[in-house]
């Protein structure tokens, strides 16, 4: 390889300009999808349900639909209330959770 500056940061066996280098400049790298949080453990666990990590209404989260025509969305943002019933991903509008009811009051 040549000089140290030609190597991909954190990957000494890969050339900086290689497509295999994850640290290429933003100008040459392809845009990536937004990061989706892990699926909540109790979300979309029924046998007929299918979970899809995706953006709904601009919110990253988990869209669930089943063979019975029911659907819902669980956003990654914990301040936005998950909805279940007949939710359409494209038209999802985040509504704030009732934080007072969820807070531990001593």
N, CA, C and O atoms as a Tinker XYZ file with bonds, in Angstrom:
   424  protein
     1  N      0.846000   -1.172000    0.000000    73     2
     2  CA     0.000000    0.000000    0.000000    64     1     3
     3  C      0.875000    1.212000    0.000000    63     2     4     5
     4  O      1.910000    0.741000   -0.473000    81     3
     5  N      1.045000    2.114000    0.166000    73     3     6
     6  CA     1.908000    3.248000    0.220000    64     5     7
     7  C      1.934000    3.829000    1.589000    63     6     8     9
     8  O      2.143000    3.117000    2.571000    81     7
     9  N      1.727000    5.106000    1.671000    73     7    10
    10  CA     1.797000    5.819000    2.938000    64     9    11
    11  C      0.609000    5.480000    3.838000    63    10    12    13
    12  O     -0.441000    5.020000    3.390000    81    11
    13  N      0.830000    5.733000    5.135000    73    11    14
    14  CA    -0.205000    5.465000    6.135000    64    13    15
    15  C     -1.486000    6.228000    5.835000    63    14    16    17
    16  O     -2.575000    5.730000    6.124000    81    15
    17  N     -1.382000    7.432000    5.259000    73    15    18
    18  CA    -2.557000    8.254000    4.974000    64    17    19
    19  C     -3.466000    7.682000    3.905000    63    18    20    21
    20  O     -4.608000    8.121000    3.765000    81    19
    21  N     -2.980000    6.711000    3.149000    73    19    22
    22  CA    -3.783000    6.102000    2.090000    64    21    23
    23  C     -4.633000    4.946000    2.605000    63    22    24    25
    24  O     -5.451000    4.400000    1.864000    81    23
    25  N     -4.450000    4.572000    3.857000    73    23    26
    26  CA    -5.185000    3.442000    4.427000    64    25    27
    27  C     -6.503000    3.921000    5.036000    63    26    28    29
    28  O     -6.613000    5.047000    5.521000    81    27
    29  N     -7.473000    3.055000    4.998000    73    27    30
    30  CA    -8.792000    3.353000    5.553000    64    29    31
    31  C     -8.686000    3.418000    7.086000    63    30    32    33
    32  O     -8.168000    2.484000    7.698000    81    31
    33  N     -9.160000    4.491000    7.712000    73    31    34
    34  CA    -9.084000    4.592000    9.174000    64    33    35
    35  C     -9.779000    3.409000    9.854000    63    34    36    37
    36  O    -10.943000    3.110000    9.587000    81    35
    37  N     -9.037000    2.753000   10.731000    73    35    38
    38  CA    -9.570000    1.617000   11.465000    64    37    39
    39  C     -9.527000    0.308000   10.687000    63    38    40    41
    40  O     -9.889000   -0.742000   11.219000    81    39
    41  N     -9.084000    0.362000    9.424000    73    39    42
    42  CA    -9.007000   -0.826000    8.567000    64    41    43
    43  C     -7.679000   -0.778000    7.806000    63    42    44    45
    44  O     -7.653000   -0.387000    6.640000    81    43
    45  N     -6.582000   -1.170000    8.451000    73    43    46
    46  CA    -5.254000   -0.992000    7.875000    64    45    47
    47  C     -4.999000   -1.779000    6.587000    63    46    48    49
    48  O     -4.052000   -1.456000    5.870000    81    47
    49  N     -5.780000   -2.769000    6.272000    73    47    50
    50  CA    -5.565000   -3.557000    5.060000    64    49    51
    51  C     -6.445000   -3.114000    3.897000    63    50    52    53
    52  O     -6.459000   -3.762000    2.850000    81    51
    53  N     -7.179000   -2.015000    4.071000    73    51    54
    54  CA    -8.069000   -1.513000    3.024000    64    53    55
    55  C     -7.619000   -0.117000    2.613000    63    54    56    57
    56  O     -7.339000    0.720000    3.471000    81    55
    57  N     -7.549000    0.137000    1.332000    73    55    58
    58  CA    -7.180000    1.447000    0.814000    64    57    59
    59  C     -8.320000    2.430000    1.073000    63    58    60    61
    60  O     -9.490000    2.063000    0.964000    81    59
    61  N     -7.986000    3.673000    1.415000    73    59    62
    62  CA    -8.978000    4.693000    1.756000    64    61    63
    63  C    -10.004000    4.908000    0.638000    63    62    64    65
    64  O    -11.178000    5.137000    0.932000    81    63
    65  N     -9.599000    4.840000   -0.627000    73    63    66
    66  CA   -10.509000    5.106000   -1.743000    64    65    67
    67  C    -11.322000    3.882000   -2.164000    63    66    68    69
    68  O    -12.155000    3.968000   -3.067000    81    67
    69  N    -11.082000    2.749000   -1.515000    73    67    70
    70  CA   -11.810000    1.532000   -1.848000    64    69    71
    71  C    -13.268000    1.629000   -1.415000    63    70    72    73
    72  O    -13.583000    2.271000   -0.413000    81    71
    73  N    -14.155000    0.992000   -2.173000    73    71    74
    74  CA   -15.569000    0.940000   -1.795000    64    73    75
    75  C    -15.760000    0.169000   -0.496000    63    74    76    77
    76  O    -16.793000    0.311000    0.159000    81    75
    77  N    -14.785000   -0.641000   -0.117000    73    75    78
    78  CA   -14.863000   -1.422000    1.119000    64    77    79
    79  C    -14.550000   -0.595000    2.361000    63    78    80    81
    80  O    -14.763000   -1.060000    3.481000    81    79
    81  N    -14.049000    0.617000    2.181000    73    79    82
    82  CA   -13.701000    1.479000    3.316000    64    81    83
    83  C    -14.957000    2.186000    3.821000    63    82    84    85
    84  O    -15.529000    3.003000    3.101000    81    83
    85  N    -15.402000    1.884000    5.060000    73    83    86
    86  CA   -16.615000    2.518000    5.575000    64    85    87
    87  C    -16.436000    3.995000    5.916000    63    86    88    89
    88  O    -17.423000    4.697000    6.137000    81    87
    89  N    -15.209000    4.473000    5.962000    73    87    90
    90  CA   -14.959000    5.857000    6.358000    64    89    91
    91  C    -14.730000    6.780000    5.166000    63    90    92    93
    92  O    -14.131000    7.844000    5.325000    81    91
    93  N    -15.196000    6.395000    3.968000    73    91    94
    94  CA   -15.034000    7.275000    2.799000    64    93    95
    95  C    -15.787000    8.575000    3.037000    63    94    96    97
    96  O    -16.681000    8.640000    3.881000    81    95
    97  N    -15.427000    9.589000    2.302000    73    95    98
    98  CA   -16.066000   10.892000    2.502000    64    97    99
    99  C    -17.540000   10.827000    2.151000    63    98   100   101
   100  O    -17.959000    9.972000    1.371000    81    99
   101  N    -18.326000   11.722000    2.720000    73    99   102
   102  CA   -19.769000   11.773000    2.465000    64   101   103
   103  C    -20.063000   12.025000    0.999000    63   102   104   105
   104  O    -21.121000   11.635000    0.506000    81   103
   105  N    -19.155000   12.663000    0.302000    73   103   106
   106  CA   -19.367000   12.955000   -1.120000    64   105   107
   107  C    -19.352000   11.690000   -1.963000    63   106   108   109
   108  O    -20.039000   11.627000   -2.982000    81   107
   109  N    -18.579000   10.673000   -1.560000    73   107   110
   110  CA   -18.498000    9.454000   -2.355000    64   109   111
   111  C    -19.313000    8.322000   -1.765000    63   110   112   113
   112  O    -19.599000    7.348000   -2.462000    81   111
   113  N    -19.691000    8.419000   -0.513000    73   111   114
   114  CA   -20.453000    7.346000    0.118000    64   113   115
   115  C    -21.935000    7.463000   -0.228000    63   114   116   117
   116  O    -22.463000    8.564000   -0.387000    81   115
   117  N    -22.591000    6.323000   -0.340000    73   115   118
   118  CA   -24.030000    6.329000   -0.583000    64   117   119
   119  C    -24.756000    6.625000    0.726000    63   118   120   121
   120  O    -24.295000    6.208000    1.789000    81   119
   121  N    -25.879000    7.335000    0.670000    73   119   122
   122  CA   -26.622000    7.606000    1.900000    64   121   123
   123  C    -27.163000    6.304000    2.494000    63   122   124   125
   124  O    -27.485000    5.365000    1.766000    81   123
   125  N    -27.256000    6.263000    3.809000    73   123   126
   126  CA   -27.753000    5.079000    4.484000    64   125   127
   127  C    -29.118000    5.373000    5.092000    63   126   128   129
   128  O    -29.468000    6.532000    5.313000    81   127
   129  N    -29.876000    4.335000    5.358000    73   127   130
   130  CA   -31.186000    4.488000    5.981000    64   129   131
   131  C    -30.999000    4.924000    7.431000    63   130   132   133
   132  O    -29.967000    4.631000    8.035000    81   131
   133  N    -31.980000    5.617000    7.994000    73   131   134
   134  CA   -31.853000    6.016000    9.391000    64   133   135
   135  C    -31.801000    4.778000   10.285000    63   134   136   137
   136  O    -32.379000    3.738000    9.971000    81   135
   137  N    -31.116000    4.916000   11.371000    73   135   138
   138  CA   -30.987000    3.793000   12.290000    64   137   139
   139  C    -32.326000    3.548000   12.978000    63   138   140   141
   140  O    -32.971000    4.484000   13.451000    81   139
   141  N    -32.735000    2.295000   13.030000    73   139   142
   142  CA   -33.980000    1.901000   13.678000    64   141   143
   143  C    -33.615000    1.218000   14.990000    63   142   144   145
   144  O    -32.706000    0.390000   15.034000    81   143
   145  N    -34.323000    1.568000   16.052000    73   143   146
   146  CA   -34.070000    0.999000   17.375000    64   145   147
   147  C    -34.419000   -0.490000   17.402000    63   146   148   149
   148  O    -35.102000   -0.981000   16.503000    81   147
   149  N    -33.957000   -1.206000   18.419000    73   147   150
   150  CA   -34.353000   -2.613000   18.557000    64   149   151
   151  C    -35.867000   -2.714000   18.778000    63   150   152   153
   152  O    -36.470000   -1.817000   19.367000    81   151
   153  N    -36.465000   -3.783000   18.317000    73   151   154
   154  CA   -37.900000   -4.005000   18.500000    64   153   155
   155  C    -38.189000   -4.202000   19.985000    63   154   156   157
   156  O    -37.499000   -4.974000   20.651000    81   155
   157  N    -39.209000   -3.508000   20.512000    73   155   158
   158  CA   -39.593000   -3.747000   21.913000    64   157   159
   159  C    -39.963000   -5.222000   22.114000    63   158   160   161
   160  O    -40.587000   -5.817000   21.235000    81   159
   161  N    -39.598000   -5.814000   23.235000    73   159   162
   162  CA   -39.769000   -7.259000   23.426000    64   161   163
   163  C    -41.209000   -7.760000   23.321000    63   162   164   165
   164  O    -41.427000   -8.912000   22.944000    81   163
   165  N    -42.188000   -6.927000   23.643000    73   163   166
   166  CA   -43.579000   -7.380000   23.603000    64   165   167
   167  C    -44.326000   -6.891000   22.361000    63   166   168   169
   168  O    -45.533000   -7.103000   22.250000    81   167
   169  N    -43.630000   -6.242000   21.428000    73   167   170
   170  CA   -44.282000   -5.698000   20.233000    64   169   171
   171  C    -44.291000   -6.730000   19.114000    63   170   172   173
   172  O    -43.263000   -7.327000   18.796000    81   171
   173  N    -45.462000   -6.934000   18.521000    73   171   174
   174  CA   -45.625000   -7.768000   17.326000    64   173   175
   175  C    -45.110000   -9.190000   17.557000    63   174   176   177
   176  O    -44.341000   -9.724000   16.757000    81   175
   177  N    -45.552000   -9.797000   18.675000    73   175   178
   178  CA   -45.077000  -11.143000   18.997000    64   177   179
   179  C    -46.123000  -12.217000   18.708000    63   178   180   181
   180  O    -45.844000  -13.406000   18.862000    81   179
   181  N    -47.330000  -11.811000   18.288000    73   179   182
   182  CA   -48.352000  -12.819000   18.008000    64   181   183
   183  C    -48.015000  -13.578000   16.725000    63   182   184   185
   184  O    -47.369000  -13.040000   15.827000    81   183
   185  N    -48.454000  -14.815000   16.652000    73   183   186
   186  CA   -48.075000  -15.715000   15.558000    64   185   187
   187  C    -48.446000  -15.176000   14.186000    63   186   188   189
   188  O    -47.755000  -15.470000   13.210000    81   187
   189  N    -49.504000  -14.405000   14.083000    73   187   190
   190  CA   -49.961000  -13.908000   12.784000    64   189   191
   191  C    -49.320000  -12.571000   12.414000    63   190   192   193
   192  O    -49.599000  -12.031000   11.343000    81   191
   193  N    -48.467000  -12.032000   13.284000    73   191   194
   194  CA   -47.890000  -10.708000   13.071000    64   193   195
   195  C    -46.576000  -10.718000   12.317000    63   194   196   197
   196  O    -45.775000  -11.646000   12.432000    81   195
   197  N    -46.375000   -9.653000   11.537000    73   195   198
   198  CA   -45.123000   -9.447000   10.820000    64   197   199
   199  C    -44.584000   -8.075000   11.189000    63   198   200   201
   200  O    -45.271000   -7.070000   11.007000    81   199
   201  N    -43.375000   -8.022000   11.701000    73   199   202
   202  CA   -42.746000   -6.764000   12.096000    64   201   203
   203  C    -41.858000   -6.256000   10.967000    63   202   204   205
   204  O    -41.114000   -7.020000   10.354000    81   203
   205  N    -41.949000   -4.937000   10.697000    73   203   206
   206  CA   -41.092000   -4.306000    9.695000    64   205   207
   207  C    -40.449000   -3.062000   10.300000    63   206   208   209
   208  O    -41.148000   -2.077000   10.541000    81   207
   209  N    -39.124000   -3.074000   10.557000    73   207   210
   210  CA   -38.453000   -1.855000   10.991000    64   209   211
   211  C    -38.476000   -0.855000    9.829000    63   210   212   213
   212  O    -37.999000   -1.169000    8.739000    81   211
   213  N    -39.025000    0.341000   10.052000    73   211   214
   214  CA   -39.123000    1.319000    8.967000    64   213   215
   215  C    -39.505000    2.685000    9.498000    63   214   216   217
   216  O    -39.776000    2.849000   10.687000    81   215
   217  N    -39.524000    3.664000    8.605000    73   215   218
   218  CA   -40.001000    5.011000    8.926000    64   217   219
   219  C    -41.495000    5.066000    8.650000    63   218   220   221
   220  O    -41.949000    4.622000    7.596000    81   219
   221  N    -42.253000    5.602000    9.581000    73   219   222
   222  CA   -43.681000    5.834000    9.387000    64   221   223
   223  C    -43.973000    7.266000    9.796000    63   222   224   225
   224  O    -43.725000    7.653000   10.938000    81   223
   225  N    -44.494000    8.045000    8.875000    73   223   226
   226  CA   -44.789000    9.439000    9.163000    64   225   227
   227  C    -43.553000   10.229000    9.568000    63   226   228   229
   228  O    -43.662000   11.231000   10.275000    81   227
   229  N    -42.387000    9.790000    9.131000    73   227   230
   230  CA   -41.138000   10.461000    9.471000    64   229   231
   231  C    -40.505000    9.971000   10.762000    63   230   232   233
   232  O    -39.422000   10.429000   11.129000    81   231
   233  N    -41.157000    9.051000   11.456000    73   231   234
   234  CA   -40.624000    8.504000   12.707000    64   233   235
   235  C    -39.998000    7.137000   12.447000    63   234   236   237
   236  O    -40.629000    6.290000   11.814000    81   235
   237  N    -38.761000    6.900000   12.923000    73   235   238
   238  CA   -38.220000    5.543000   12.845000    64   237   239
   239  C    -38.911000    4.676000   13.894000    63   238   240   241
   240  O    -39.239000    5.154000   14.980000    81   239
   241  N    -39.129000    3.412000   13.573000    73   239   242
   242  CA   -39.773000    2.521000   14.536000    64   241   243
   243  C    -40.112000    1.188000   13.914000    63   242   244   245
   244  O    -39.468000    0.751000   12.960000    81   243
   245  N    -41.135000    0.541000   14.461000    73   243   246
   246  CA   -41.519000   -0.806000   14.045000    64   245   247
   247  C    -42.987000   -0.833000   13.658000    63   246   248   249
   248  O    -43.864000   -0.545000   14.472000    81   247
   249  N    -43.247000   -1.188000   12.386000    73   247   250
   250  CA   -44.601000   -1.317000   11.868000    64   249   251
   251  C    -44.965000   -2.794000   11.913000    63   250   252   253
   252  O    -44.212000   -3.635000   11.421000    81   251
   253  N    -46.108000   -3.112000   12.497000    73   251   254
   254  CA   -46.562000   -4.488000   12.623000    64   253   255
   255  C    -47.899000   -4.630000   11.903000    63   254   256   257
   256  O    -48.768000   -3.767000   12.024000    81   255
   257  N    -48.062000   -5.719000   11.154000    73   255   258
   258  CA   -49.355000   -6.005000   10.535000    64   257   259
   259  C    -49.591000   -7.502000   10.611000    63   258   260   261
   260  O    -48.648000   -8.291000   10.681000    81   259
   261  N    -50.872000   -7.889000   10.596000    73   259   262
   262  CA   -51.174000   -9.311000   10.703000    64   261   263
   263  C    -52.181000   -9.761000    9.649000    63   262   264   265
   264  O    -52.693000   -8.950000    8.878000    81   263
   265  N    -52.455000  -11.040000    9.627000    73   263   266
   266  CA   -53.338000  -11.623000    8.620000    64   265   267
   267  C    -54.799000  -11.265000    8.848000    63   266   268   269
   268  O    -55.639000  -11.560000    7.997000    81   267
   269  N    -55.120000  -10.643000    9.963000    73   267   270
   270  CA   -56.492000  -10.269000   10.280000    64   269   271
   271  C    -56.800000   -8.826000    9.888000    63   270   272   273
   272  O    -57.896000   -8.331000   10.150000    81   271
   273  N    -55.832000   -8.148000    9.260000    73   271   274
   274  CA   -56.037000   -6.774000    8.820000    64   273   275
   275  C    -55.705000   -5.725000    9.871000    63   274   276   277
   276  O    -55.922000   -4.534000    9.649000    81   275
   277  N    -55.183000   -6.156000   11.007000    73   275   278
   278  CA   -54.799000   -5.200000   12.040000    64   277   279
   279  C    -53.370000   -4.756000   11.803000    63   278   280   281
   280  O    -52.551000   -5.496000   11.258000    81   279
   281  N    -53.085000   -3.527000   12.223000    73   279   282
   282  CA   -51.733000   -3.001000   12.055000    64   281   283
   283  C    -51.470000   -1.955000   13.130000    63   282   284   285
   284  O    -52.389000   -1.422000   13.752000    81   283
   285  N    -50.190000   -1.682000   13.323000    73   283   286
   286  CA   -49.806000   -0.682000   14.313000    64   285   287
   287  C    -48.369000   -0.250000   14.103000    63   286   288   289
   288  O    -47.612000   -0.838000   13.331000    81   287
   289  N    -48.029000    0.803000   14.826000    73   287   290
   290  CA   -46.669000    1.335000   14.728000    64   289   291
   291  C    -46.164000    1.674000   16.117000    63   290   292   293
   292  O    -46.854000    2.322000   16.904000    81   291
   293  N    -44.950000    1.226000   16.406000    73   291   294
   294  CA   -44.289000    1.525000   17.682000    64   293   295
   295  C    -43.057000    2.360000   17.365000    63   294   296   297
   296  O    -42.044000    1.817000   16.924000    81   295
   297  N    -43.126000    3.701000   17.586000    73   295   298
   298  CA   -41.980000    4.554000   17.263000    64   297   299
   299  C    -40.815000    4.332000   18.223000    63   298   300   301
   300  O    -41.009000    3.936000   19.373000    81   299
   301  N    -39.612000    4.591000   17.738000    73   299   302
   302  CA   -38.426000    4.511000   18.590000    64   301   303
   303  C    -38.439000    5.603000   19.659000    63   302   304   305
   304  O    -37.941000    5.403000   20.766000    81   303
   305  N    -39.007000    6.748000   19.323000    73   303   306
   306  CA   -39.089000    7.878000   20.255000    64   305   307
   307  C    -40.045000    7.500000   21.385000    63   306   308   309
   308  O    -41.248000    7.352000   21.168000    81   307
   309  N    -39.505000    7.347000   22.578000    73   307   310
   310  CA   -40.311000    6.900000   23.717000    64   309   311
   311  C    -41.328000    7.923000   24.191000    63   310   312   313
   312  O    -42.186000    7.603000   25.014000    81   311
   313  N    -41.250000    9.150000   23.685000    73   311   314
   314  CA   -42.241000   10.155000   24.073000    64   313   315
   315  C    -43.461000   10.134000   23.153000    63   314   316   317
   316  O    -44.434000   10.848000   23.396000    81   315
   317  N    -43.413000    9.313000   22.091000    73   315   318
   318  CA   -44.524000    9.208000   21.146000    64   317   319
   319  C    -45.255000    7.891000   21.398000    63   318   320   321
   320  O    -44.634000    6.834000   21.508000    81   319
   321  N    -46.570000    7.971000   21.485000    73   319   322
   322  CA   -47.401000    6.824000   21.825000    64   321   323
   323  C    -47.483000    5.819000   20.666000    63   322   324   325
   324  O    -47.751000    6.210000   19.530000    81   323
   325  N    -47.255000    4.530000   20.946000    73   323   326
   326  CA   -47.477000    3.508000   19.922000    64   325   327
   327  C    -48.979000    3.382000   19.660000    63   326   328   329
   328  O    -49.784000    3.583000   20.569000    81   327
   329  N    -49.354000    3.057000   18.440000    73   327   330
   330  CA   -50.766000    2.895000   18.098000    64   329   331
   331  C    -50.991000    1.512000   17.500000    63   330   332   333
   332  O    -50.118000    0.972000   16.819000    81   331
   333  N    -52.186000    0.932000   17.761000    73   331   334
   334  CA   -52.540000   -0.374000   17.223000    64   333   335
   335  C    -53.991000   -0.344000   16.794000    63   334   336   337
   336  O    -54.820000    0.304000   17.434000    81   335
   337  N    -54.298000   -1.027000   15.734000    73   335   338
   338  CA   -55.668000   -1.123000   15.236000    64   337   339
   339  C    -55.647000   -1.232000   13.733000    63   338   340   341
   340  O    -55.428000   -2.309000   13.177000    81   339
   341  N    -55.879000   -0.100000   13.070000    73   339   342
   342  CA   -55.793000   -0.038000   11.597000    64   341   343
   343  C    -54.916000    1.155000   11.240000    63   342   344   345
   344  O    -55.377000    2.118000   10.626000    81   343
   345  N    -53.684000    1.083000   11.621000    73   343   346
   346  CA   -52.725000    2.165000   11.411000    64   345   347
   347  C    -52.120000    2.049000   10.014000    63   346   348   349
   348  O    -51.718000    0.965000    9.592000    81   347
   349  N    -52.058000    3.155000    9.312000    73   347   350
   350  CA   -51.390000    3.204000    8.006000    64   349   351
   351  C    -50.052000    3.896000    8.206000    63   350   352   353
   352  O    -49.998000    5.017000    8.711000    81   351
   353  N    -48.978000    3.235000    7.815000    73   351   354
   354  CA   -47.635000    3.754000    8.012000    64   353   355
   355  C    -47.461000    5.123000    7.368000    63   354   356   357
   356  O    -46.895000    6.027000    7.981000    81   355
   357  N    -47.941000    5.284000    6.140000    73   355   358
   358  CA   -47.732000    6.513000    5.384000    64   357   359
   359  C    -48.382000    7.728000    6.053000    63   358   360   361
   360  O    -47.900000    8.851000    5.905000    81   359
   361  N    -49.469000    7.504000    6.783000    73   359   362
   362  CA   -50.201000    8.628000    7.374000    64   361   363
   363  C    -50.074000    8.682000    8.895000    63   362   364   365
   364  O    -50.826000    9.401000    9.554000    81   363
   365  N    -49.123000    7.922000    9.459000    73   363   366
   366  CA   -48.943000    7.928000   10.917000    64   365   367
   367  C    -48.604000    9.327000   11.396000    63   366   368   369
   368  O    -47.699000    9.977000   10.874000    81   367
   369  N    -49.350000    9.782000   12.405000    73   367   370
   370  CA   -49.059000   11.067000   13.039000    64   369   371
   371  C    -48.759000   10.793000   14.499000    63   370   372   373
   372  O    -49.611000   10.315000   15.247000    81   371
   373  N    -47.537000   11.103000   14.890000    73   371   374
   374  CA   -47.130000   10.857000   16.267000    64   373   375
   375  C    -47.912000   11.696000   17.248000    63   374   376   377
   376  O    -48.089000   12.900000   17.062000    81   375
   377  N    -48.376000   11.047000   18.292000    73   375   378
   378  CA   -49.077000   11.733000   19.365000    64   377   379
   379  C    -48.313000   11.492000   20.652000    63   378   380   381
   380  O    -47.893000   10.367000   20.925000    81   379
   381  N    -48.127000   12.543000   21.452000    73   379   382
   382  CA   -47.332000   12.370000   22.671000    64   381   383
   383  C    -48.014000   11.429000   23.658000    63   382   384   385
   384  O    -49.240000   11.385000   23.759000    81   383
   385  N    -47.198000   10.688000   24.373000    73   383   386
   386  CA   -47.706000    9.847000   25.452000    64   385   387
   387  C    -48.158000   10.756000   26.580000    63   386   388   389
   388  O    -47.713000   11.899000   26.682000    81   387
   389  N    -49.033000   10.253000   27.415000    73   387   390
   390  CA   -49.408000   10.973000   28.618000    64   389   391
   391  C    -48.315000   10.711000   29.635000    63   390   392   393
   392  O    -48.356000    9.732000   30.381000    81   391
   393  N    -47.325000   11.615000   29.652000    73   391   394
   394  CA   -46.149000   11.387000   30.498000    64   393   395
   395  C    -46.480000   11.407000   31.977000    63   394   396   397
   396  O    -45.807000   10.737000   32.760000    81   395
   397  N    -47.498000   12.156000   32.383000    73   395   398
   398  CA   -47.866000   12.207000   33.797000    64   397   399
   399  C    -48.367000   10.840000   34.269000    63   398   400   401
   400  O    -48.073000   10.429000   35.391000    81   399
   401  N    -49.112000   10.141000   33.428000    73   399   402
   402  CA   -49.625000    8.818000   33.795000    64   401   403
   403  C    -48.505000    7.791000   33.812000    63   402   404   405
   404  O    -48.560000    6.829000   34.578000    81   403
   405  N    -47.495000    7.984000   32.980000    73   403   406
   406  CA   -46.404000    7.013000   32.896000    64   405   407
   407  C    -45.332000    7.249000   33.958000    63   406   408   409
   408  O    -44.555000    6.343000   34.260000    81   407
   409  N    -45.280000    8.449000   34.525000    73   407   410
   410  CA   -44.224000    8.770000   35.491000    64   409   411
   411  C    -44.530000    8.156000   36.853000    63   410   412   413
   412  O    -45.687000    8.044000   37.257000    81   411
   413  N    -43.481000    7.768000   37.542000    73   411   414
   414  CA   -43.636000    7.287000   38.908000    64   413   415
   415  C    -43.837000    8.480000   39.821000    63   414   416   417
   416  O    -42.961000    9.336000   39.940000    81   415
   417  N    -44.971000    8.534000   40.451000    73   415   418
   418  CA   -45.269000    9.650000   41.363000    64   417   419
   419  C    -45.130000    9.141000   42.781000    63   418   420   421
   420  O    -45.766000    8.161000   43.169000    81   419
   421  N    -44.284000    9.825000   43.561000    73   419   422
   422  CA   -44.048000    9.396000   44.949000    64   421   423
   423  C    -44.700000   10.373000   45.891000    63   422   424
   424  O    -44.625000   10.202000   47.108000    81   423
